[in-house]
Amino acid sequence: MQIHPLITRRDDLVALMARMRHADFLAVDTEFIRENSYWPELCLIQVATADDAAVIDPLADGLDLAPLFELLLDPAILKVMHAGSQDIEIFWNLTGQVPQPLFDTQVAAMALGLGEQASYAHLVAHFAGHTLDKGARFTDWARRPLSERQLQYAIADVTYLAEFFPKMLDALRRTGRGAWLDEEMARLADPENYRIDPEEAWQRLKLPGRKPEMLGRLKALARWREHEAMEKNVPRGRIVKDETLLDLAAHPPASQAELARVRGLSPAWQTNAIGERLMAALAAATPFSPDTLPARDGRPGLGANGSLVADVLKLLLKMRAKEAGVAPRLLARSEDMEALAAGVREGLPILEGWRRELFGEDALALVEGRLGFLVENGRVRMLPAAGLTGAADMAPSPGPPPEGGAAERPPRRRARPQRGEG
């Protein structure tokens, strides 16, 4: 693999993209910082194929990234990333489109039984036999010039990715599980994951209650804060912290002058323009209607018994995932199991295709009382409900039944001797 010098000029970028355009796949990674901004600040882009690898400097003067974006959006080239949602978010912000088609190695690792959130270092060690140097992980990627160690760390994020991706693909083909990932990859590529809607910003907050008036104010304030943060390109907490926003929604000030007494706001808010906009947001707030109120426990349709059923389903999920050698989250998500426990039977991924075969059929039988758990010799087994009632009859008889009408009473196990007993 040829490692190209740091790309800072358009001519070099155009030449590199021309070389990579004929590849079957493109490994992609980014380095960014977002501690002091609303939008992530893109600092580096790393790309690699089986033959070439390079680091691109998006902060270089006059560098137009259009040739790179054109390649990222080329449907003929598979884009390979590891835990790529934040990288995709950056490209979405810059282009308004999601690079497609996509392959995420962290998602694929779930189908190979390597964990739900397998790290890049773990996959490099597993498939390529290398140990990564993590020394430059928390570096300031916006500072120039970049050190040689920074560049080596950055390029390793795609050279090893390009090396082990074909091996991972072969492993998926051998197991026949490649098709299992289609839904997960489609979810990753869904633009709705990256489109920011200020109207939904209130849902990120921990709700202090369900009063319609309070929730209406909270939604209005969260929407206002989101617009302020986006316009100023600062983190949301730089505008108003969450706890202050919740306090304002629960105890709204009667006038802008009262903002000076709100914990978390400076006295300047009683006269400045941002304070005026905050008060305007409060004035425009409307109470939630009964049909838009969030569920009390965040689990729609689940009562106390339904919650217990959902928890039992999670035990079944662990068993089936272990048997299949896959990460549990690939088989089922918590919200799907809760919906099944609440009586939903339509539109659930766990009741379709390969998920139904591996987990959904048994999950449905468990919820409907046709299947149950049996603990035998310290191990948990699943049996048809009819089999559970007859399970005791299969055990050897301990001897003649005691007198006194206890013939139907199951035999008691002898207590285990305490330590020190002979």
SVG drawing of the C-alpha trace seen along z (x, -y; Angstrom):
<svg xmlns="http://www.w3.org/2000/svg" viewBox="-56 -46 63 93">
<polyline fill="none" stroke="black" stroke-width="0.4" points="0.0,0.0 1.3,-3.4 1.1,-6.0 0.8,-9.5 2.1,-12.7 -0.4,-14.9 -2.8,-16.3 -3.1,-20.1 -3.4,-21.1 -6.3,-20.6 -4.2,-19.1 -2.9,-16.4 -6.4,-15.7 -7.7,-15.4 -4.9,-13.0 -5.5,-10.9 -9.3,-10.6 -8.6,-9.6 -6.4,-6.7 -9.1,-5.7 -12.0,-5.9 -11.4,-2.4 -11.3,-0.7 -14.0,1.7 -14.1,0.0 -12.9,-3.1 -11.9,-3.1 -12.8,-6.4 -12.2,-8.1 -12.1,-11.6 -10.6,-13.6 -12.6,-16.4 -13.2,-18.5 -16.5,-19.8 -15.9,-20.8 -16.2,-24.5 -18.7,-24.5 -22.2,-23.3 -21.1,-21.9 -18.1,-19.5 -15.0,-21.1 -13.5,-18.8 -9.7,-18.7 -8.5,-15.7 -9.9,-13.1 -8.2,-9.8 -8.9,-7.6 -7.5,-4.3 -8.0,-1.6 -6.2,1.7 -3.5,-0.2 -3.4,-3.8 -3.8,-5.7 -3.6,-9.4 -4.5,-12.0 -6.3,-15.1 -6.1,-18.4 -9.5,-20.2 -8.0,-23.2 -5.4,-23.8 -5.8,-27.2 -7.9,-27.0 -8.4,-23.3 -11.7,-22.4 -13.0,-19.1 -15.5,-18.7 -13.5,-15.8 -13.5,-13.9 -17.3,-14.4 -17.9,-13.2 -16.1,-10.0 -17.9,-9.6 -21.3,-9.9 -20.4,-7.5 -22.8,-4.6 -20.3,-2.2 -17.8,-2.4 -18.5,-0.8 -17.5,-3.2 -16.1,-1.3 -16.0,-3.0 -15.7,-1.9 -18.4,-3.3 -19.0,-5.7 -22.1,-7.7 -20.1,-10.8 -18.1,-10.7 -21.3,-10.4 -22.8,-13.3 -19.9,-15.5 -20.3,-14.7 -24.1,-15.2 -23.5,-18.6 -21.1,-19.5 -23.0,-18.0 -26.6,-17.4 -26.1,-13.8 -25.1,-10.5 -22.2,-8.6 -23.6,-5.4 -23.3,-2.5 -22.0,-2.0 -20.3,0.8 -19.6,0.3 -17.1,2.8 -18.4,2.2 -21.9,3.3 -20.4,6.2 -18.5,7.3 -21.9,8.0 -22.8,10.6 -19.4,12.3 -19.9,12.5 -17.2,9.9 -19.3,7.7 -21.9,5.0 -19.3,2.1 -16.1,3.8 -13.3,1.2 -11.2,0.5 -8.1,1.6 -9.8,4.9 -10.7,5.6 -7.1,4.6 -5.7,7.1 -8.2,9.8 -8.0,9.7 -4.6,8.1 -2.6,9.1 -1.4,5.5 -1.4,3.4 -2.3,-0.2 -0.4,-3.2 -3.1,-5.2 -0.8,-8.0 -2.1,-10.7 -5.8,-9.9 -6.6,-13.0 -4.4,-15.4 -5.5,-18.9 -6.2,-18.1 -6.9,-21.7 -3.4,-22.9 -0.9,-23.2 1.6,-22.0 0.7,-18.4 3.4,-16.2 4.7,-13.0 3.2,-11.0 -0.2,-12.6 -0.1,-11.7 1.0,-8.1 -1.8,-7.7 -4.3,-9.2 -3.3,-7.1 -3.4,-3.9 -7.1,-4.4 -7.7,-3.6 -4.7,-1.4 -5.6,1.3 -9.3,0.8 -8.5,1.5 -6.4,4.5 -8.9,6.3 -12.2,5.3 -11.7,8.0 -11.0,10.6 -14.1,9.6 -16.1,9.8 -14.8,13.3 -15.8,14.3 -19.3,13.0 -19.6,14.9 -18.5,18.2 -21.1,17.8 -23.8,16.7 -24.6,13.7 -23.9,10.9 -27.6,10.4 -28.3,10.0 -26.5,6.6 -28.7,5.1 -31.2,3.6 -28.4,2.2 -26.5,0.6 -29.8,-0.9 -30.5,-2.4 -26.9,-3.8 -27.5,-5.4 -30.9,-6.9 -30.6,-10.7 -33.1,-11.2 -30.4,-10.1 -28.4,-13.2 -31.0,-15.8 -31.4,-18.2 -34.9,-19.2 -35.1,-21.9 -38.7,-20.9 -37.5,-17.6 -34.7,-19.1 -36.8,-18.8 -36.6,-15.0 -32.9,-15.1 -33.7,-16.4 -34.7,-14.4 -38.3,-15.4 -39.1,-16.6 -42.8,-15.8 -45.8,-15.5 -47.7,-18.7 -48.9,-19.9 -48.0,-23.6 -44.5,-22.8 -43.8,-20.5 -45.0,-23.1 -42.6,-25.7 -39.8,-23.2 -40.3,-22.4 -40.4,-26.1 -37.2,-26.8 -35.3,-23.8 -36.3,-24.9 -35.1,-28.5 -31.8,-27.3 -31.2,-25.0 -31.6,-27.9 -29.3,-30.1 -26.6,-27.5 -26.8,-26.7 -26.6,-30.4 -23.7,-31.1 -22.0,-27.7 -21.5,-27.1 -22.4,-24.1 -26.0,-24.2 -24.7,-24.5 -23.0,-27.7 -26.4,-29.3 -28.2,-27.9 -27.4,-24.7 -30.0,-21.9 -30.7,-22.4 -31.4,-26.1 -33.7,-25.3 -35.6,-22.9 -35.9,-25.4 -37.2,-28.1 -39.8,-25.6 -41.0,-24.6 -40.9,-28.2 -41.3,-30.7 -40.3,-34.3 -43.1,-36.8 -40.9,-39.4 -37.4,-39.7 -36.2,-41.6 -36.7,-38.4 -34.1,-36.6 -31.5,-38.2 -32.6,-36.0 -32.5,-32.7 -29.6,-30.5 -27.3,-30.0 -28.1,-33.3 -26.1,-36.5 -27.7,-39.8 -27.2,-41.0 -30.1,-38.7 -32.6,-41.2 -31.8,-43.7 -29.9,-42.1 -31.3,-40.8 -30.9,-37.1 -33.0,-37.6 -35.7,-39.2 -35.7,-36.2 -35.9,-33.8 -39.0,-35.6 -40.5,-35.6 -40.0,-31.9 -41.8,-31.5 -44.6,-33.7 -45.2,-31.7 -45.2,-28.3 -48.4,-26.2 -49.4,-23.4 -49.1,-19.8 -52.3,-18.1 -53.3,-14.9 -52.4,-12.8 -48.9,-14.2 -47.9,-13.7 -44.9,-11.4 -45.4,-8.0 -44.9,-8.1 -42.1,-5.6 -40.9,-6.1 -42.2,-2.6 -45.5,-3.1 -48.2,-0.6 -46.2,1.3 -47.6,1.7 -45.8,3.3 -46.5,6.8 -45.5,5.8 -42.2,4.5 -41.5,7.8 -42.3,9.7 -39.9,7.5 -37.2,8.3 -37.9,12.0 -37.5,11.5 -34.1,10.0 -33.0,13.2 -34.2,15.2 -32.4,12.8 -29.1,13.4 -29.6,17.2 -30.4,17.1 -27.6,14.6 -25.1,16.8 -26.2,19.9 -26.0,18.1 -22.7,16.4 -23.9,12.8 -24.3,9.7 -27.7,9.4 -28.4,6.0 -28.2,7.4 -31.0,9.8 -33.3,7.4 -33.6,4.0 -35.1,3.1 -37.9,1.1 -39.0,4.1 -39.1,6.4 -41.1,3.9 -43.5,3.5 -43.9,7.3 -44.6,7.5 -47.2,4.7 -49.1,6.7 -47.7,5.3 -47.5,8.0 -47.2,6.0 -44.1,4.2 -41.6,5.6 -38.2,6.6 -37.9,9.4 -41.0,11.1 -39.6,10.9 -37.0,12.9 -33.9,14.3 -34.6,12.5 -37.9,14.4 -36.2,17.7 -33.4,17.1 -35.3,15.2 -38.8,13.9 -40.6,17.2 -39.5,18.2 -40.1,14.7 -43.7,14.8 -44.2,18.2 -42.8,17.0 -45.1,13.9 -48.2,16.0 -47.5,18.6 -46.4,21.5 -42.8,21.5 -41.1,21.3 -37.8,21.5 -36.6,24.6 -33.5,24.6 -31.9,28.0 -28.5,28.9 -27.7,25.2 -28.5,24.5 -31.4,22.6 -33.4,24.4 -36.4,23.5 -39.3,26.0 -42.9,25.9 -45.2,24.8 -46.8,28.3 -43.4,29.9 -42.7,27.7 -45.7,29.2 -44.5,32.7 -40.9,32.0 -41.1,33.1 -42.6,36.5 -39.3,37.1 -37.2,37.0 -36.4,40.3 -38.6,41.0 -36.9,40.5 -38.7,43.4 -42.2,44.1 -44.2,40.9 -44.6,39.8 -47.8,40.4 -50.3,37.6 -51.6,36.9 -48.3,35.5 -48.0,37.8 -48.2,34.9 -45.7,32.7 -42.4,32.4 -39.4,33.9 -37.4,31.4 -33.7,31.0 -31.4,31.7 -29.8,28.6 -26.1,28.1 -23.9,28.8 -22.4,25.6 -18.7,25.1 -17.0,26.9 -19.5,29.8 -18.1,33.3"/>
</svg>
